Amino acid sequence: MQIKPLLTKSLALVGAACFLPLAAFAVEKSSFKMAFVDMQSAILQTEEGKAARAKIEKDAGEKRKDLLNQQNELKKMDEDFQAQMSVLTDEAKMTKQKEFQSKFQALRNAQMTFEQDVRQKELQETQKIFQNMSHVIEDISKKKAYDAVFERGSGALLYAAHIDDITAEVVSLYNSRHKSKAKTSSKPAKTLNPAKDNKALPNAEVAPEADVPSNLTTATKEPSKTQE
């Protein structure tokens, strides 16, 4: 199971609120200066973004191992059940089925909680970096006298004859300002391609959903009463 991309939509919504569409401007002078920032790419390249991504991957990896252990336990229960089926009473079968169903539901709940937790962490980290980056973009825009700066991924800007890409400059200035706050790991984080992966921070992959063994989920008859 893989967590569905969530941050792309969040970035689009936040970006739409911060950068006005081109239609809002009545461009009548050739000196009108415009620039754009690829926010997804910029967030990926910041030291804080790399550190956050590495931490999320580490935490997710530890939890993923726990989920895999729970899944393996369920598979072992099924194997043992199949090996003992011929000698188990109906009452014993029912007991084992209930035990399996309880652990299986616990695993499913743990998987859903894990996904929600990772999504929330990704969103929090992305929003924090985005807010700080907005100030950086504003300072660069004022310094270079840009009349408008657009977010590339929001889809607001369809065409412009002359427009500057200030993404690299934004990342450089951001890192210089927030370098002391970034906690980078000793092992370089995997570089993601925003155009390919279409997300700001990585989507953690969880343990595969446990297959429901047919023998343990097929309802058995209630233990029959012994006739006197």
ABEGO torsion letter per residue (X at the ends): XBBBBAAAAAAAAAAAAABBBAAABBBABAABBBBBBBAAAAAAABAAAAAAAAAAAAAAAAAAAAAAAAAAAAAAAAAAAAAAAAABBAAAAAAAAAAAAAAAAAAAAAAAAAAAAAAAAAAAAAAAAAAAAAAAAAAAAAAAGBABBBBAAAGABABBABBBBAAAAAAAAAAAAAAAABBBBABBBBBBBAAAAGBABBBBBBBBBBBBBAAAABBBBBBBBBBX
